[in-house]
Amino acid sequence: MALEINKSNHDEIINSGKPVVIDFWAEWCGPCRNIAPYIEELAEIYGDKAIVGKINVEESNELAVLYGVRHIPTVIYIKNGKLMDKQIGVANKDVFAAKLEAIL
């Protein structure tokens, strides 16, 4: 299951030493609901190699601002604390998996 990321656990997760995938979403966002199963699948498949999480932009807007997220869904890929890649909008699950594979 994808981890809920917020201001209180963000720094610990980013500095965990594992690659991190973060899905920025909102409850009212239809495209966000479309990709949610893909994000959950990534969490199940890669849970031992990477941290896969979600940030609700309405509850943690400061984190969306920190990463320059202006549109949702946006999925970012972080390694060693640095932004490595970003997917804005809907894509098929293979796109999300390939971007994660590239930073493992």
C-alpha positions as CSV (number, residue, x, y, z in Angstrom):
1,M,0.0,0.0,0.0
2,A,1.3,3.5,-0.9
3,L,2.4,5.5,2.1
4,E,0.6,8.7,3.0
5,I,3.3,11.4,3.0
6,N,2.9,14.7,4.8
7,K,4.9,17.4,6.4
8,S,5.6,15.4,9.5
9,N,7.2,12.3,7.8
10,H,8.5,13.9,4.5
11,D,12.1,14.6,5.5
12,E,12.5,11.1,7.0
13,I,11.2,9.4,3.9
14,I,13.3,11.5,1.5
15,N,16.4,10.9,3.5
16,S,15.7,7.1,3.9
17,G,18.4,6.1,1.4
18,K,15.8,4.4,-0.9
19,P,14.4,5.8,-4.1
20,V,11.1,7.6,-3.5
21,V,8.0,7.8,-5.8
22,I,5.4,10.4,-4.8
23,D,2.0,10.8,-6.3
24,F,0.5,14.2,-5.8
25,W,-3.3,13.9,-5.9
26,A,-6.6,15.2,-4.6
27,E,-9.9,13.6,-3.7
28,W,-11.9,15.5,-6.4
29,C,-9.4,14.7,-9.2
30,G,-10.7,12.1,-11.7
31,P,-7.3,11.5,-13.4
32,C,-5.8,11.0,-10.0
33,R,-8.3,8.2,-9.3
34,N,-7.4,6.7,-12.7
35,I,-3.7,6.3,-11.8
36,A,-4.3,5.3,-8.2
37,P,-4.3,1.6,-8.9
38,Y,-1.0,1.9,-10.8
39,I,0.6,3.7,-7.8
40,E,-0.7,1.0,-5.4
41,E,0.7,-1.7,-7.7
42,L,4.1,0.0,-7.7
43,A,4.0,0.0,-3.9
44,E,3.3,-3.7,-3.8
45,I,5.9,-4.7,-6.4
46,Y,8.7,-2.4,-5.4
47,G,8.0,-2.0,-1.6
48,D,11.3,-3.6,-0.6
49,K,13.4,-1.5,-3.0
50,A,11.7,1.9,-3.0
51,I,9.2,4.0,-1.0
52,V,6.0,4.7,-2.9
53,G,3.8,7.3,-1.4
54,K,1.0,9.8,-2.0
55,I,0.6,13.5,-1.0
56,N,-2.8,15.0,-0.9
57,V,-2.3,18.5,-2.2
58,E,-5.2,19.9,-0.3
59,E,-3.8,18.6,3.0
60,S,-0.1,19.2,2.3
61,N,0.0,22.1,-0.1
62,E,3.4,23.3,1.1
63,L,4.9,20.0,-0.2
64,A,3.3,20.5,-3.6
65,V,4.8,24.0,-3.7
66,L,8.2,22.6,-2.6
67,Y,8.3,20.4,-5.7
68,G,6.7,22.9,-8.0
69,V,3.6,20.8,-8.6
70,R,1.1,22.9,-10.5
71,H,-1.1,20.1,-12.0
72,I,-2.4,16.9,-10.7
73,P,-1.8,14.1,-11.0
74,T,1.9,14.6,-10.9
75,V,4.2,11.7,-9.9
76,I,7.8,12.5,-9.0
77,Y,10.8,10.2,-8.7
78,I,13.5,11.1,-6.1
79,K,16.9,9.4,-5.5
80,N,19.4,10.5,-2.8
81,G,17.2,13.5,-2.1
82,K,17.3,14.8,-5.7
83,L,14.4,15.0,-8.1
84,M,15.3,12.6,-10.9
85,D,12.1,12.5,-13.0
86,K,8.5,13.6,-13.2
87,Q,5.3,12.4,-14.8
88,I,2.5,15.0,-15.2
89,G,-0.9,13.7,-16.0
90,V,-2.3,10.2,-16.7
91,A,-0.1,7.5,-18.3
92,N,-0.2,3.7,-18.4
93,K,1.3,1.7,-15.6
94,D,4.3,0.7,-17.7
95,V,5.4,4.4,-17.8
96,F,5.4,4.7,-14.0
97,A,7.2,1.4,-13.6
98,A,9.9,2.3,-16.2
99,K,10.6,5.6,-14.5
100,L,11.1,3.9,-11.2
101,E,13.2,1.1,-12.7
102,A,15.5,3.8,-14.1
103,I,16.4,5.2,-10.7
104,L,16.8,1.8,-8.9
